[in-house]
Structure formats: C-alpha cells, structure tokens
Amino acid sequence: MHWLKVFIAAFFEVFWVIGLKHADSPLTWTGTILSIAISFYLMIMAGKVLPVGTVYAVFVGMGTAGTVLSEIIFFDEPLKFSKIILVLVLLIGVLGLKLVTNEGEAEGGETS
C-alpha cells in the first residue's frame, strides 16, 4: 500500500514538472501547485514507513522517466534512441533498488 503512494506521487510529479514549464494561466498554475502538494504529501507519508532513500530514488526515477516520455508523446520533444535507452536503464535501476529493499529494513522516521 505504501509503495502505491510512491507511484501516485511520481505520477503527480510528472504533472507539476510539466506545469512548471508550460503553465501560463491561473488555472494551469493552480493545477501545478496542487500537483506539487499531492506529490510531496504522498512521498512524505510513504517515507514515514518505507526507507527514505529508496522512496526518494523510486519517486525521482519514475518521475523523470514519466516526464521524458510525456515530453516526447505530448510536446513533440525529439525521440532519440539514446534517450529511451537511458530512461530504461534508469527504470531498471529503480526497480532493482525497490526489489532489494525490504519494507521493514529501515523505517523512514518513525520511532517507537
């Protein structure tokens, strides 16, 4: 359940990163600010239970990959083979990091 928070946070990260570049009206800036708030709230909540370093790496990796792919698909960014390979390497690294991290291994900031 906590990893779902990280994935949703990364999804909203894509929106706010794109919003920072493309927002040009009060409505789009409001959406960007809401996306930032949702994204960071979910990441912080997940980091209270999961290892913070892994949460942040997964969050940033997925957000970066999503942003690059969104720019290619929706904003006519040039599609380069090298860019796709590097995004895939990034995602493989993030997935590997998540797979080798146990949820109970090192808790984020909670103390008993």
FIKOLZA-1660 file (N, C-alpha, C; in steps of 0.1 Angstrom, whole numbers, plus 5000, padded with zeros to 4 digits):
% residues 112
   i   px   py   pz ch aa at
   1 5008 4988 5000  A  M  N
   1 5000 5000 5000  A  M CA
   1 5009 5013 5000  A  M  C
   2 5020 5012 5008  A  H  N
   2 5028 5024 5008  A  H CA
   2 5036 5027 4995  A  H  C
   3 5039 5016 4988  A  W  N
   3 5046 5018 4975  A  W CA
   3 5036 5024 4965  A  W  C
   4 5023 5021 4967  A  L  N
   4 5013 5027 4958  A  L CA
   4 5013 5043 4960  A  L  C
   5 5015 5047 4972  A  K  N
   5 5017 5062 4975  A  K CA
   5 5028 5067 4967  A  K  C
   6 5039 5060 4967  A  V  N
   6 5051 5065 4959  A  V CA
   6 5048 5066 4944  A  V  C
   7 5042 5056 4939  A  F  N
   7 5039 5056 4925  A  F CA
   7 5029 5067 4921  A  F  C
   8 5019 5069 4929  A  I  N
   8 5010 5080 4927  A  I CA
   8 5017 5094 4928  A  I  C
   9 5026 5095 4938  A  A  N
   9 5033 5107 4940  A  A CA
   9 5042 5110 4927  A  A  C
  10 5048 5099 4922  A  A  N
  10 5056 5101 4910  A  A CA
  10 5047 5105 4898  A  A  C
  11 5035 5100 4897  A  F  N
  11 5026 5103 4887  A  F CA
  11 5023 5118 4887  A  F  C
  12 5020 5123 4899  A  F  N
  12 5018 5138 4901  A  F CA
  12 5030 5146 4899  A  F  C
  13 5042 5140 4901  A  E  N
  13 5054 5147 4898  A  E CA
  13 5055 5151 4884  A  E  C
  14 5051 5142 4875  A  V  N
  14 5052 5144 4861  A  V CA
  14 5043 5157 4857  A  V  C
  15 5031 5158 4863  A  F  N
  15 5023 5169 4861  A  F CA
  15 5029 5182 4865  A  F  C
  16 5035 5182 4877  A  W  N
  16 5040 5195 4882  A  W CA
  16 5053 5199 4875  A  W  C
  17 5061 5189 4871  A  V  N
  17 5073 5193 4864  A  V CA
  17 5069 5199 4850  A  V  C
  18 5060 5192 4843  A  I  N
  18 5055 5198 4830  A  I CA
  18 5048 5211 4833  A  I  C
  19 5041 5212 4844  A  G  N
  19 5034 5225 4847  A  G CA
  19 5044 5236 4849  A  G  C
  20 5055 5234 4855  A  L  N
  20 5065 5244 4857  A  L CA
  20 5070 5250 4844  A  L  C
  21 5070 5242 4833  A  K  N
  21 5075 5246 4820  A  K CA
  21 5063 5252 4812  A  K  C
  22 5051 5247 4813  A  H  N
  22 5041 5250 4803  A  H CA
  22 5029 5258 4809  A  H  C
  23 5029 5260 4823  A  A  N
  23 5018 5268 4829  A  A CA
  23 5018 5282 4824  A  A  C
  24 5007 5287 4820  A  D  N
  24 5006 5301 4815  A  D CA
  24 4993 5308 4819  A  D  C
  25 4986 5303 4828  A  S  N
  25 4974 5309 4833  A  S CA
  25 4971 5306 4847  A  S  C
  26 4963 5313 4854  A  P  N
  26 4960 5310 4868  A  P CA
  26 4955 5295 4870  A  P  C
  27 4947 5290 4861  A  L  N
  27 4942 5277 4862  A  L CA
  27 4953 5266 4861  A  L  C
  28 4962 5268 4851  A  T  N
  28 4973 5258 4850  A  T CA
  28 4983 5260 4861  A  T  C
  29 4985 5272 4866  A  W  N
  29 4994 5273 4878  A  W CA
  29 4988 5267 4891  A  W  C
  30 4974 5268 4892  A  T  N
  30 4967 5262 4903  A  T CA
  30 4969 5247 4902  A  T  C
  31 4968 5241 4890  A  G  N
  31 4970 5226 4889  A  G CA
  31 4984 5222 4892  A  G  C
  32 4993 5230 4888  A  T  N
  32 5007 5228 4891  A  T CA
  32 5010 5228 4906  A  T  C
  33 5005 5237 4913  A  I  N
  33 5007 5238 4927  A  I CA
  33 5000 5227 4935  A  I  C
  34 4988 5223 4930  A  L  N
  34 4981 5212 4936  A  L CA
  34 4988 5199 4934  A  L  C
  35 4994 5197 4922  A  S  N
  35 5002 5185 4919  A  S CA
  35 5014 5185 4928  A  S  C
  36 5021 5196 4930  A  I  N
  36 5032 5196 4939  A  I CA
  36 5028 5192 4953  A  I  C
  37 5017 5197 4958  A  A  N
  37 5012 5194 4972  A  A CA
  37 5009 5179 4973  A  A  C
  38 5002 5174 4963  A  I  N
  38 4998 5160 4964  A  I CA
  38 5010 5151 4963  A  I  C
  39 5019 5154 4954  A  S  N
  39 5031 5146 4952  A  S CA
  39 5039 5145 4964  A  S  C
  40 5042 5157 4970  A  F  N
  40 5051 5157 4982  A  F CA
  40 5044 5151 4994  A  F  C
  41 5031 5153 4995  A  Y  N
  41 5024 5148 5007  A  Y CA
  41 5025 5132 5006  A  Y  C
  42 5022 5127 4995  A  L  N
  42 5022 5112 4994  A  L CA
  42 5036 5106 4996  A  L  C
  43 5046 5113 4990  A  M  N
  43 5060 5109 4992  A  M CA
  43 5064 5109 5007  A  M  C
  44 5061 5120 5013  A  I  N
  44 5064 5121 5028  A  I CA
  44 5057 5111 5036  A  I  C
  45 5045 5108 5033  A  M  N
  45 5037 5098 5040  A  M CA
  45 5043 5084 5038  A  M  C
  46 5047 5081 5026  A  A  N
  46 5054 5068 5023  A  A CA
  46 5067 5067 5030  A  A  C
  47 5075 5078 5031  A  G  N
  47 5088 5079 5037  A  G CA
  47 5087 5077 5052  A  G  C
  48 5076 5078 5058  A  K  N
  48 5075 5076 5072  A  K CA
  48 5075 5061 5076  A  K  C
  49 5072 5053 5066  A  V  N
  49 5071 5038 5068  A  V CA
  49 5082 5031 5060  A  V  C
  50 5085 5035 5048  A  L  N
  50 5095 5028 5040  A  L CA
  50 5108 5035 5041  A  L  C
  51 5119 5029 5037  A  P  N
  51 5132 5035 5037  A  P CA
  51 5132 5048 5028  A  P  C
  52 5136 5059 5034  A  V  N
  52 5135 5072 5028  A  V CA
  52 5144 5073 5015  A  V  C
  53 5156 5067 5015  A  G  N
  53 5164 5068 5004  A  G CA
  53 5158 5060 4992  A  G  C
  54 5152 5049 4995  A  T  N
  54 5146 5041 4984  A  T CA
  54 5134 5048 4979  A  T  C
  55 5126 5054 4988  A  V  N
  55 5114 5061 4984  A  V CA
  55 5117 5072 4975  A  V  C
  56 5128 5080 4978  A  Y  N
  56 5132 5092 4970  A  Y CA
  56 5137 5087 4957  A  Y  C
  57 5145 5077 4956  A  A  N
  57 5151 5072 4944  A  A CA
  57 5140 5067 4934  A  A  C
  58 5130 5060 4940  A  V  N
  58 5119 5055 4931  A  V CA
  58 5110 5067 4927  A  V  C
  59 5108 5076 4935  A  F  N
  59 5100 5088 4932  A  F CA
  59 5106 5096 4921  A  F  C
  60 5119 5099 4922  A  V  N
  60 5126 5107 4913  A  V CA
  60 5128 5099 4899  A  V  C
  61 5131 5087 4900  A  G  N
  61 5133 5079 4888  A  G CA
  61 5121 5077 4880  A  G  C
  62 5110 5074 4886  A  M  N
  62 5097 5073 4879  A  M CA
  62 5093 5086 4874  A  M  C
  63 5094 5097 4882  A  G  N
  63 5090 5110 4877  A  G CA
  63 5098 5115 4865  A  G  C
  64 5111 5112 4866  A  T  N
  64 5120 5116 4855  A  T CA
  64 5116 5108 4842  A  T  C
  65 5114 5095 4843  A  A  N
  65 5110 5087 4832  A  A CA
  65 5097 5092 4826  A  A  C
  66 5087 5094 4835  A  G  N
  66 5074 5099 4831  A  G CA
  66 5074 5112 4824  A  G  C
  67 5083 5121 4829  A  T  N
  67 5084 5134 4823  A  T CA
  67 5090 5134 4809  A  T  C
  68 5101 5126 4808  A  V  N
  68 5107 5125 4795  A  V CA
  68 5098 5119 4785  A  V  C
  69 5091 5108 4789  A  L  N
  69 5081 5102 4779  A  L CA
  69 5070 5111 4776  A  L  C
  70 5065 5119 4786  A  S  N
  70 5054 5128 4783  A  S CA
  70 5058 5139 4774  A  S  C
  71 5070 5144 4775  A  E  N
  71 5075 5154 4766  A  E CA
  71 5076 5149 4752  A  E  C
  72 5080 5136 4751  A  I  N
  72 5081 5130 4737  A  I CA
  72 5068 5128 4731  A  I  C
  73 5058 5123 4739  A  I  N
  73 5045 5120 4734  A  I CA
  73 5036 5132 4732  A  I  C
  74 5036 5141 4741  A  F  N
  74 5027 5152 4741  A  F CA
  74 5032 5166 4736  A  F  C
  75 5045 5168 4737  A  F  N
  75 5051 5181 4734  A  F CA
  75 5061 5181 4723  A  F  C
  76 5061 5171 4715  A  D  N
  76 5070 5170 4703  A  D CA
  76 5085 5171 4706  A  D  C
  77 5089 5166 4717  A  E  N
  77 5103 5165 4720  A  E CA
  77 5109 5155 4711  A  E  C
  78 5121 5157 4705  A  P  N
  78 5127 5147 4696  A  P CA
  78 5129 5134 4703  A  P  C
  79 5125 5123 4696  A  L  N
  79 5127 5109 4701  A  L CA
  79 5141 5105 4697  A  L  C
  80 5149 5102 4707  A  K  N
  80 5162 5097 4704  A  K CA
  80 5164 5084 4710  A  K  C
  81 5170 5075 4703  A  F  N
  81 5172 5061 4708  A  F CA
  81 5180 5061 4721  A  F  C
  82 5190 5070 4722  A  S  N
  82 5199 5071 4734  A  S CA
  82 5191 5075 4746  A  S  C
  83 5181 5084 4744  A  K  N
  83 5173 5089 4755  A  K CA
  83 5164 5077 4760  A  K  C
  84 5158 5070 4751  A  I  N
  84 5150 5058 4755  A  I CA
  84 5158 5048 4763  A  I  C
  85 5170 5045 4758  A  I  N
  85 5179 5035 4764  A  I CA
  85 5182 5040 4778  A  I  C
  86 5185 5053 4780  A  L  N
  86 5189 5058 4793  A  L CA
  86 5177 5058 4803  A  L  C
  87 5165 5061 4798  A  V  N
  87 5154 5060 4806  A  V CA
  87 5151 5046 4811  A  V  C
  88 5153 5036 4802  A  L  N
  88 5151 5022 4805  A  L CA
  88 5162 5018 4815  A  L  C
  89 5174 5022 4814  A  V  N
  89 5184 5019 4824  A  V CA
  89 5180 5025 4837  A  V  C
  90 5176 5037 4837  A  L  N
  90 5171 5043 4850  A  L CA
  90 5160 5035 4856  A  L  C
  91 5150 5031 4849  A  L  N
  91 5139 5024 4854  A  L CA
  91 5143 5010 4859  A  L  C
  92 5153 5004 4852  A  I  N
  92 5158 4991 4857  A  I CA
  92 5165 4993 4870  A  I  C
  93 5173 5003 4872  A  G  N
  93 5179 5006 4884  A  G CA
  93 5170 5009 4896  A  G  C
  94 5159 5016 4893  A  V  N
  94 5149 5019 4903  A  V CA
  94 5142 5007 4907  A  V  C
  95 5138 4999 4897  A  L  N
  95 5131 4986 4900  A  L CA
  95 5140 4977 4908  A  L  C
  96 5153 4976 4905  A  G  N
  96 5162 4968 4912  A  G CA
  96 5163 4972 4926  A  G  C
  97 5164 4985 4928  A  L  N
  97 5165 4991 4942  A  L CA
  97 5153 4988 4950  A  L  C
  98 5141 4989 4944  A  K  N
  98 5129 4986 4951  A  K CA
  98 5129 4971 4955  A  K  C
  99 5133 4962 4946  A  L  N
  99 5132 4948 4948  A  L CA
  99 5142 4943 4959  A  L  C
 100 5153 4950 4961  A  V  N
 100 5163 4945 4971  A  V CA
 100 5160 4952 4984  A  V  C
 101 5150 4961 4985  A  T  N
 101 5147 4967 4998  A  T CA
 101 5135 4961 5004  A  T  C
 102 5137 4957 5017  A  N  N
 102 5125 4951 5024  A  N CA
 102 5118 4963 5031  A  N  C
 103 5105 4962 5032  A  E  N
 103 5097 4973 5038  A  E CA
 103 5101 4975 5052  A  E  C
 104 5104 4965 5059  A  G  N
 104 5108 4966 5073  A  G CA
 104 5122 4968 5076  A  G  C
 105 5131 4969 5066  A  E  N
 105 5145 4970 5067  A  E CA
 105 5150 4982 5075  A  E  C
 106 5145 4994 5071  A  A  N
 106 5150 5006 5078  A  A CA
 106 5138 5016 5076  A  A  C
 107 5132 5019 5087  A  E  N
 107 5120 5027 5086  A  E CA
 107 5124 5042 5085  A  E  C
 108 5116 5050 5078  A  G  N
 108 5119 5063 5075  A  G CA
 108 5122 5072 5086  A  G  C
 109 5113 5075 5095  A  G  N
 109 5115 5085 5105  A  G CA
 109 5107 5081 5118  A  G  C
 110 5100 5071 5117  A  E  N
 110 5092 5067 5129  A  E CA
 110 5100 5061 5140  A  E  C
 111 5098 5065 5152  A  T  N
 111 5105 5059 5163  A  T CA
 111 5094 5053 5172  A  T  C
 112 5098 5042 5179  A  S  N
 112 5088 5036 5188  A  S CA
 112 5089 5041 5202  A  S  C
% end
